[in-house]
Amino acid sequence: MIIDALDQTWQVWARLGAELGEDDWVRPTRLPSWTVKDVYTHVSPFPSATLAGIEAPSPDAPVSHDDAADLLSFMQRPGGIAEETAELLKESAAARSRTTSADELVEQFAAVAPRTIERLRDTDLERTVHYGGFAVVPAREALRIFVMEGVVHYADIAAAVGRDLPGPMAGEALKVTVRLLAETADPIAFIDAATGRSDAPVLPVMR
């Protein structure tokens, strides 16, 4: 169940934040110019944003993308939203990282996330929600992206501080992430590459 995968993901982030030492927060990551704290800051709004999204009225607009993979493909088009906003996301995370304490960041996963998960368990996940100010999607599909974001960026931090991978993300959270990224690739190109029938580039599907 997607809520269980999200719960697993956010619990891992809560434990991670509680265990990071002062030196860990300032370590560089494999993302150029991003520190551990910058990455953690980037992911930290997800619990609050998710809660706000499901407590708001459903959008008075049609679904723009009924599948998370379709939305990711749309965002990742050359010259698309992901490319246009990449520098802004980095600058925003770095700015908030400088003004937000580590304790405040961790609280999002230690305190806000459990409340959000509890609320989600009473929510119809087929209801629609706004995504990023440019899309309308079923809540279930937005949660798939939130799990993927949590797993991918956990790996960024784990690599920086020397933790085993997939570590505590093994299980449903990892499966959700792998499935979503595979679905985002061109299906025939992915099948041919995965079965050794082509060496045409298929990946990455996200940058």
QUITA-V853323 format. One record per residue. RES is the residue in one letter. D_CENTER is the distance of its C-alpha to the mean C-alpha in Angstrom with 2 decimals. Layout:
BEGIN
RES_D_CENTER + RES_D_CENTER
END
This chain:
BEGIN
M_16.74 + I_13.18 + I_13.80 + D_14.99 + A_11.98 + L_9.81 + D_12.81 + Q_12.98 + T_9.51 + W_10.37 + Q_13.90 + V_13.13 + W_11.59 + A_14.76 + R_17.01 + L_15.62 + G_16.23 + A_19.61 + E_20.66 + L_19.98 + G_23.32 + E_24.39 + D_24.59 + D_21.13 + W_19.43 + V_21.22 + R_20.76 + P_19.61 + T_16.62 + R_16.60 + L_14.95 + P_18.23 + S_19.13 + W_16.05 + T_17.16 + V_15.46 + K_15.78 + D_14.34 + V_11.03 + Y_11.19 + T_12.25 + H_9.47 + V_6.94 + S_10.04 + P_10.55 + F_8.06 + P_10.90 + S_13.59 + A_12.20 + T_11.65 + L_15.15 + A_16.64 + G_15.47 + I_17.08 + E_20.08 + A_20.82 + P_23.08 + S_21.76 + P_22.01 + D_25.50 + A_24.33 + P_23.87 + V_20.69 + S_19.64 + H_17.34 + D_17.86 + D_15.40 + A_11.69 + A_13.04 + D_15.57 + L_13.31 + L_11.34 + S_14.89 + F_16.18 + M_13.75 + Q_14.44 + R_18.20 + P_20.41 + G_20.96 + G_18.31 + I_15.80 + A_13.33 + E_16.48 + E_18.10 + T_15.50 + A_14.41 + E_17.22 + L_16.84 + L_13.25 + K_14.68 + E_17.77 + S_16.23 + A_14.17 + A_17.39 + A_19.56 + R_17.81 + S_17.69 + R_21.44 + T_22.23 + T_20.12 + S_21.27 + A_19.34 + D_20.61 + E_19.21 + L_15.68 + V_16.05 + E_17.62 + Q_14.50 + F_13.42 + A_17.08 + A_18.57 + V_16.43 + A_13.92 + P_16.97 + R_18.50 + T_15.56 + I_15.49 + E_19.26 + R_19.20 + L_16.88 + R_19.44 + D_22.03 + T_20.17 + D_20.94 + L_17.67 + E_19.61 + R_20.08 + T_18.53 + V_16.30 + H_15.74 + Y_12.57 + G_12.60 + G_16.36 + F_17.06 + A_16.22 + V_17.19 + V_15.53 + P_16.22 + A_14.20 + R_13.62 + E_11.90 + A_9.52 + L_8.66 + R_8.21 + I_5.41 + F_3.85 + V_5.27 + M_4.54 + E_1.60 + G_4.27 + V_6.79 + V_6.91 + H_7.16 + Y_9.32 + A_11.37 + D_11.89 + I_13.36 + A_15.13 + A_16.81 + A_17.96 + V_19.52 + G_20.89 + R_19.16 + D_19.48 + L_16.79 + P_15.39 + G_17.13 + P_15.91 + M_12.89 + A_15.68 + G_16.39 + E_14.55 + A_10.94 + L_11.89 + K_13.82 + V_11.26 + T_9.17 + V_12.57 + R_13.87 + L_11.31 + L_11.72 + A_15.42 + E_15.76 + T_14.51 + A_17.37 + D_20.89 + P_22.14 + I_25.64 + A_24.78 + F_22.28 + I_24.99 + D_27.64 + A_25.76 + A_24.69 + T_28.33 + G_29.93 + R_31.48 + S_30.03 + D_28.87 + A_27.47 + P_24.13 + V_21.22 + L_18.31 + P_16.11 + V_14.38 + M_11.80 + R_12.84
END
